[in-house]
Amino acid sequence: MFGTIHSLVWTAIAAVAGVGGYCFTRNFVRHRLRFVDAARSPLAPIVAGAVAFGIGCVAALLPFVTLGTAVVFALGAGFGTASGARALQRGEWSQRQLTR
C-alpha cells in the first residue's frame, strides 16, 4: 500500500513537470522568442531539451524528484519548443495591444 502511494506521487510529479515544461516553453517561444530566428531552427528543441534536462538533474537532488522526472521535463520542454516554433510559422501568436 505504501509503495503504491509513493509511485502515484512520483507519477503525478513527473506528469506535472512534463506538462509544465511543455506549456512554459511553448508560451516562451511564442511570446518572447517570436523575433529570434534561432528559435525556428530544427536544432532548437534539442537544445531546449538538453538545457531542461540539466535543470532537471539539479532538481533531482530534491526528494520526490527523480531522473525520470528530469527526462519527462526535458521531453516536455523539447516538444513545447517545437510546438511554439510551428505556431510561429503558422502565425498563431497573439500581439497584445493597448486599447483606449
Residue pairs with C-beta under 8 A, 6 or more apart in sequence:
9 64
10 64
10 66
10 68
10 69
13 64
13 65
13 69
14 66
14 68
14 69
14 72
14 73
15 72
17 56
17 65
17 69
17 72
17 73
17 76
18 72
18 73
18 75
18 76
19 76
20 73
20 76
21 52
21 72
21 73
21 74
21 75
21 76
21 77
21 80
22 76
22 77
22 79
22 80
22 83
23 80
24 77
24 80
25 48
25 52
25 76
25 77
25 78
25 80
25 81
25 84
26 80
26 81
26 83
26 84
26 87
27 84
28 84
29 39
29 44
29 80
29 81
29 84
29 85
29 87
29 88
30 84
30 87
30 88
30 92
30 93
31 93
33 39
33 84
34 88
34 93
38 44
39 81
39 84
39 85
39 88
40 85
40 88
40 89
41 85
44 81
44 82
44 85
45 78
45 79
45 81
45 82
45 85
46 78
48 77
48 78
48 80
48 81
49 74
49 75
49 77
49 78
49 81
50 74
51 77
52 70
52 73
52 74
52 76
52 77
52 78
53 70
53 71
53 73
53 74
55 70
55 73
56 65
56 67
56 69
56 70
56 71
56 73
56 74
57 67
57 70
59 65
59 69
59 70
59 73
60 66
60 67
60 69
60 70
87 93
